[in-house]
Amino acid sequence: MHPAMFYSCHGAAKQVTGSCHLVRCGDKQVLIDCGMFQGSREEEQANAEPFGFDPGRIDALLLTHAHLDHAGRIPRLVREGFRGRILATSATRDLARIVLLDAARLQEEDAARAERSSRRRGESVQPPLFTLDDAFNALERFSDPVGYGDTVSVVPGIQARFLDAGHILGSASILLNLQDGDQARSILFSGDLGSPGRPILRDPTPAPPADFVVMESTYGDRDHRALPDSVDELYEAVNSTLKRGGNVIIPTFALERAQEVLYYLHQGMRQDRIPARTPVFLDSPMAISATEVFRRHPECFDDEFTAVLRNEDPFAMPNLRFSHDSADSMAINRIEGGAVIMAGSGMCNGGRIRHHLRHNLWREKSSIVFVGYAAEGTLARRIVNGARRVQIFGEDIAVNAKIWTINGFSAHAGRDELLAWLGQNRRRGVFLVHGEYERGMQALATCLTGKGFTVRLPGKHEPILLD
């Protein structure tokens, strides 16, 4: 008799963003992540489409980490009937509060802007995907935090163990043990995996034995440049730009990349590898808040970073300035050269970074330094791919600044690191998600198949029997 256990992927199926996975065991349904689709306008429109399941029938949600593409649709899930509890680590719960409230504020602002435009054209008004009230309601569904290594009973027949994924603060891989009558299965969700040997966070915990593995494949086709080389390149970018009299603009993901880059800028100044009096602006309220959350969660840090913390604040520089409000942000744009400006978002599809690009992209003296992943369809990807002109706020901007792409700072594991994480344990099946279909996903599938694994690339909403 077949067990009544199914897995289905409702986001990040043959694409990078929108991670959302459903496991059915008997009459129970558990969701792992419920993230937003990001990238092109078409991809982002998918955020308003049906989930592919009834939110009211989901018994619990397990959250791997707080990035928007893993957590961003949770307020909409609650708005449409989800009444279960949300399980996550303590740090993920704290970061999710920042991320979800910020996302809700942006939803309301974008909807108000669109409403004014629609009314002028006599068109129907589209409501926001979710509101601040929805976000607060979602945050109330978070239960007591789960510690790394802890096994918790999610619902009858489903137990979960959270393992350190080393991706961002609080990130986890999640192992589910399923029991339906006398049938048992286990399925491991990698979440997003970090790169071993990084500062601040511990290395990812290797994949434990499991019948099935749902695995990210963002960089399934390539490895990253060595971290020391990437740090050297960052210092080269800063020094050469300052020597030309320009600004260094760093589009920054608020969670992890901002803190890691701050750490290396601080180290560079202490070691006289970059000018110690260089003004550094962190122009991202979310990143500022996230940096405070970092200081509250030493349980996530590796031993080296913990030792650093005993003697100094690794994020503090004499000339570090936080830009909390829009007036502070606008004042930065009057600086024509000599500053390092970090602002969100990392993919440049929104946030304050677009204002800084508008003021610096056309300047030959300035540099734009990309230190994270840029999805297809985003402004960041167009610039990285060599666009000579881009549209920002409806204005045609020439790309004259020097463009640096330093992929060694990526928060994602490279191909060989993904393979090492998975290990040699035999599996009934490996399901690849969260990657560009034509690149990372297919390349990793070919590699794993060659190593004897049974690999599947799930389609969106496709039910797969865990047999």
C-alpha positions in Angstrom: 0.0 0.0 0.0 1.4 3.4 -1.0 1.9 5.9 1.8 -0.4 9.0 1.6 2.6 11.3 1.5 3.1 13.9 -1.2 5.5 16.8 -1.9 4.6 19.7 -4.2 6.5 22.8 -5.1 4.5 26.1 -5.3 7.4 28.5 -5.9 11.0 28.3 -7.0 10.0 25.5 -9.4 12.4 25.8 -12.4 13.0 29.4 -11.2 15.0 31.2 -8.6 12.5 33.0 -6.3 9.2 32.4 -4.6 10.2 29.4 -2.5 7.2 27.6 -1.3 6.9 23.8 -0.6 4.0 21.7 0.6 4.2 18.3 2.3 1.1 16.2 2.8 1.1 13.3 5.3 -2.2 11.6 5.8 -4.7 14.4 6.5 -2.0 16.9 7.6 -0.5 19.6 5.4 2.7 21.5 6.3 4.3 24.4 4.3 8.0 25.1 4.2 8.5 28.8 3.3 6.1 31.1 1.5 8.3 33.6 -0.4 7.7 36.3 -2.9 8.6 36.1 -6.6 11.2 38.7 -7.6 12.7 39.7 -10.9 10.8 40.7 -14.0 7.4 42.3 -13.9 5.8 39.0 -15.1 7.5 37.1 -12.3 6.4 39.6 -9.7 2.8 39.4 -11.0 2.8 35.8 -9.9 2.6 37.0 -6.3 -1.1 37.8 -6.8 -1.9 34.4 -8.4 -3.5 31.5 -6.5 -1.2 29.7 -4.2 -2.0 26.3 -5.6 -3.4 25.1 -2.3 -6.0 26.2 0.3 -4.2 28.4 2.9 -7.0 27.6 5.4 -6.1 23.9 5.3 -2.4 24.4 6.0 -1.7 23.1 9.6 1.7 24.7 10.1 4.4 26.7 8.3 8.2 26.1 8.8 10.4 29.0 7.8 14.0 28.3 6.7 15.1 32.0 6.8 13.9 35.6 6.6 14.8 36.6 3.0 11.8 38.0 1.1 11.9 35.3 -1.5 11.3 32.7 1.3 9.1 34.7 3.7 7.4 37.5 1.7 4.0 36.0 1.0 3.3 34.9 4.6 1.1 38.0 5.3 -1.0 37.1 2.2 -1.2 33.5 3.4 -2.6 34.7 6.7 -4.9 37.1 5.0 -6.4 34.3 2.9 -7.1 31.9 5.8 -3.9 30.4 7.3 -4.4 29.9 11.0 -1.6 27.5 11.9 1.6 28.3 13.8 4.9 29.4 12.2 8.1 27.7 13.4 11.5 29.3 12.9 14.8 30.0 14.8 14.9 33.0 17.1 17.1 35.1 14.8 14.8 34.3 11.8 11.8 35.4 13.8 13.5 38.7 14.7 14.6 39.3 11.1 11.2 38.3 9.7 9.6 41.1 11.7 11.9 43.7 9.9 11.4 42.1 6.5 7.6 41.6 6.6 6.8 45.0 8.0 9.0 46.7 5.4 7.4 44.7 2.6 4.0 45.6 3.8 4.9 49.3 4.0 6.1 49.1 0.4 3.0 47.3 -0.7 0.8 50.0 0.7 2.9 52.8 -0.8 3.0 51.2 -4.2 -0.7 50.5 -4.1 -1.5 54.1 -3.2 0.7 55.4 -6.0 -0.9 53.0 -8.5 -4.4 54.0 -7.2 -3.8 57.7 -8.0 -2.5 56.7 -11.5 -5.4 54.3 -12.1 -8.1 56.8 -11.1 -6.6 59.4 -13.5 -7.0 56.9 -16.3 -10.4 55.8 -15.2 -9.2 52.2 -14.5 -10.1 49.9 -11.7 -7.9 50.1 -8.6 -5.7 47.1 -7.6 -5.4 46.6 -3.8 -2.0 45.9 -2.2 -1.0 42.3 -2.0 -1.1 42.6 1.8 -1.2 45.4 4.4 0.7 46.3 7.6 -2.3 44.8 9.5 -1.8 41.5 7.6 2.0 41.6 8.4 1.3 42.1 12.1 -1.3 39.3 12.1 1.3 37.1 10.5 3.9 37.9 13.1 1.5 36.9 15.8 1.4 33.3 14.4 5.1 32.8 15.1 5.5 30.3 18.0 8.4 29.8 20.4 11.7 29.7 18.5 13.3 26.5 17.5 17.0 25.9 18.3 19.5 24.4 16.0 19.5 20.6 16.4 16.2 20.6 18.2 13.5 18.1 17.1 9.9 19.4 17.5 6.5 17.9 16.9 4.9 20.0 14.2 1.5 18.1 13.9 0.6 14.5 14.6 2.7 12.4 12.2 5.3 15.1 11.4 8.4 15.9 13.3 11.0 18.6 12.3 14.7 19.2 13.0 16.3 22.5 12.3 19.9 22.5 11.2 22.3 25.4 10.6 22.3 26.3 6.9 25.0 29.0 7.3 23.3 31.3 4.7 22.1 34.3 6.8 21.6 34.9 10.5 19.2 32.2 11.7 19.0 30.3 8.5 18.1 26.6 8.7 17.8 23.4 6.7 14.8 21.5 7.9 14.5 17.7 8.1 10.9 16.3 8.3 10.2 12.8 9.6 6.8 11.7 8.4 4.7 8.8 9.8 1.4 7.7 8.3 0.2 4.4 9.9 3.1 1.9 9.5 4.6 3.9 6.7 7.6 6.3 7.4 9.4 8.7 5.1 11.9 11.5 5.7 12.4 14.6 3.5 15.1 17.2 3.9 14.8 20.8 2.7 18.1 22.5 2.2 16.7 26.0 2.4 19.4 28.3 1.0 22.9 27.1 1.8 25.8 29.3 2.7 29.5 29.0 1.8 31.8 27.3 4.3 34.7 29.3 5.8 33.0 32.6 5.9 33.3 35.2 8.7 30.5 35.8 11.1 28.4 32.6 10.7 29.1 28.9 11.2 29.5 26.5 8.3 26.4 24.8 7.0 25.6 21.5 8.8 26.1 18.7 6.2 22.9 16.9 5.0 21.9 14.1 7.3 20.4 10.8 6.0 17.0 11.4 4.4 14.9 9.5 1.9 14.3 12.7 -0.2 16.2 16.0 -0.5 14.7 19.2 -1.8 17.8 21.2 -2.7 18.6 24.7 -3.9 20.6 25.0 -7.1 21.3 28.8 -7.4 25.0 28.2 -8.3 24.7 24.6 -9.4 26.7 25.4 -12.6 29.8 27.2 -11.1 32.0 27.8 -8.0 32.7 31.1 -6.4 35.9 32.9 -6.5 38.0 32.4 -3.3 37.0 34.7 -0.5 40.4 36.3 0.1 40.6 37.1 -3.6 37.2 38.7 -3.4 38.2 40.8 -0.4 41.3 42.0 -2.3 39.1 42.9 -5.3 36.8 44.9 -3.0 39.7 46.9 -1.6 41.0 47.4 -5.2 37.6 48.7 -6.2 37.5 51.1 -3.3 41.0 52.4 -3.7 40.9 52.9 -7.5 37.6 54.7 -7.3 38.7 57.0 -4.5 41.9 57.8 -6.4 39.7 58.9 -9.4 37.6 61.1 -7.1 34.4 59.0 -7.5 32.0 57.3 -5.2 31.8 53.5 -4.6 28.1 52.4 -4.8 27.4 49.0 -3.4 23.9 47.6 -3.9 23.4 45.7 -0.7 21.1 42.9 0.5 20.1 44.1 4.0 20.5 40.7 5.6 24.0 39.3 5.8 25.7 41.0 2.8 25.5 44.4 4.4 27.0 43.2 7.6 29.7 41.1 5.9 30.8 44.0 3.7 30.8 46.4 6.7 33.0 43.8 8.5 35.6 43.7 5.6 35.6 47.5 5.2 36.3 47.8 8.9 39.1 45.3 8.6 40.5 47.0 5.6 40.7 50.3 7.5 42.3 48.8 10.5 44.9 47.1 8.4 45.6 50.3 6.3 44.4 48.5 3.1 41.9 51.3 2.4 41.9 54.9 3.7 40.8 54.9 7.3 39.0 58.3 7.0 36.8 57.2 4.1 33.1 58.1 4.9 30.9 55.0 4.6 27.1 55.4 4.4 24.7 52.6 5.2 21.6 53.9 3.5 19.2 51.2 4.3 16.8 51.3 7.3 16.3 47.6 7.0 20.1 46.9 7.0 20.5 49.2 10.0 17.9 47.3 11.9 19.3 44.0 10.8 22.7 45.0 12.1 21.2 45.5 15.6 19.6 42.1 15.3 23.0 40.6 14.6 24.3 42.0 17.9 21.5 40.2 19.7 22.2 36.7 18.3 25.7 35.5 19.2 24.4 31.9 19.2 24.7 32.0 15.4 28.3 33.2 15.2 31.4 31.1 14.5 34.2 30.9 17.0 36.4 33.4 15.2 33.8 36.1 15.0 32.8 35.5 18.6 36.4 36.1 19.6 36.4 39.4 17.6 33.3 40.5 19.4 35.0 40.3 22.8 37.4 43.0 21.8 35.6 45.3 19.4 32.5 46.1 17.5 33.3 44.5 14.1 30.7 46.7 12.3 31.8 50.0 13.7 34.0 52.4 11.8 34.9 56.0 12.8 33.3 57.4 9.7 30.3 55.0 9.4 27.1 56.9 9.1 23.6 55.4 9.2 20.9 57.0 7.0 17.6 56.4 8.7 15.3 58.7 6.9 14.8 59.9 3.3 16.3 63.4 4.1 19.6 61.8 5.2 19.5 59.6 2.0 18.9 62.6 -0.3 21.8 64.5 1.4 24.2 61.7 0.3 23.4 62.4 -3.3 25.1 65.8 -3.0 28.4 64.0 -2.5 30.2 63.8 -5.9 33.2 61.7 -4.8 35.2 60.1 -2.0 32.5 58.0 -0.3 31.4 54.4 0.0 27.6 54.2 -0.2 25.8 51.0 0.6 22.1 50.9 -0.1 19.3 48.4 -0.7 18.1 46.6 -2.6 20.8 44.2 -3.9 19.0 43.5 -7.2 18.3 47.3 -7.7 14.6 46.7 -8.4 13.6 49.0 -5.6 14.8 50.9 -2.5 17.2 53.8 -2.1 19.9 52.3 -4.3 18.1 53.5 -7.4 18.5 57.1 -6.4 22.3 56.6 -5.9 22.5 54.8 -9.2 20.7 57.7 -10.9 23.3 60.1 -9.5 26.4 58.0 -10.1 25.9 55.5 -13.0 26.7 58.2 -15.6 29.9 59.4 -13.8 33.1 57.8 -15.2 34.8 58.4 -11.9 32.4 56.3 -9.9 32.1 52.5 -9.5 29.2 50.2 -8.9 30.2 47.1 -7.0 27.9 44.1 -7.1 28.5 41.6 -4.3 25.4 39.4 -4.5 23.1 37.5 -6.8 21.2 39.4 -9.5 18.2 37.6 -10.9 17.1 37.7 -14.5 14.9 40.7 -15.3 16.3 42.9 -12.6 18.1 46.2 -13.1 21.2 44.7 -11.4 21.3 41.9 -14.0 21.0 44.4 -16.9 23.9 46.4 -15.6 26.0 43.3 -14.9 25.3 42.0 -18.4 26.8 45.2 -19.9 23.8 47.5 -20.7 25.1 50.8 -21.9 21.9 52.7 -20.9 19.2 51.9 -18.3 15.9 53.4 -17.3 15.6 54.7 -13.7 12.5 56.5 -12.6 11.6 56.9 -16.2 14.9 58.6 -17.0 17.4 57.3 -19.5 20.8 57.0 -17.7 24.1 56.2 -19.4 26.2 53.5 -17.8 29.6 55.2 -17.7 30.7 54.1 -14.2 33.1 51.1 -13.8 31.1 48.0 -13.0 32.6 45.4 -10.6 31.0 42.0 -10.0 32.6 40.2 -7.0 30.8 36.9 -6.7 32.9 35.6 -3.8 30.7 37.4 -1.4 27.6 35.5 -2.4 25.5 34.1 0.4 24.9 30.9 -1.6 27.1 27.8 -1.8 28.9 27.2 -5.1 28.6 23.9 -7.0 31.3 22.0 -5.2 30.0 23.2 -1.9 26.5 22.0 -2.8 27.8 18.6 -3.7 29.9 18.4 -0.5 26.8 19.4 1.6 24.7 16.6 0.0 27.4 14.0 0.5 27.4 10.4 -0.6 24.4 9.1 1.3 22.0 7.3 -1.0 18.6 9.0 -1.5 15.3 7.9 -3.0 15.2 11.2 -4.8 16.8 14.6 -5.0 14.4 17.4 -6.1 16.2 20.6 -7.4 14.6 24.0 -6.9 15.6 27.6 -6.5 17.8 28.0 -9.5 17.8 29.3 -13.1 16.4 26.4 -15.1 18.8 26.7 -18.1 21.9 27.3 -15.9 22.3 26.1 -12.3 19.4 23.7 -12.1 20.1 21.7 -15.2 23.9 21.7 -14.7 23.5 20.4 -11.1 21.0 17.8 -12.3 23.4 16.5 -14.9 26.2 16.4 -12.3 24.1 14.5 -9.7 22.7 12.1 -12.2 26.3 11.2 -13.2 27.0 10.4 -9.5 24.1 8.0 -9.4 21.4 10.1 -7.8 17.8 10.0 -8.9 17.1 13.7 -9.7 13.9 15.4 -10.5 13.1 19.0 -11.4 9.5 19.6 -10.0 7.0 21.5 -12.0 5.0 24.2 -10.3 2.0 22.7 -8.3 3.0 19.2 -9.4 2.2 16.6 -6.7 4.9 14.0 -6.2 4.3 10.8 -4.3 7.0 10.2 -1.7 7.3 6.5 -2.7 
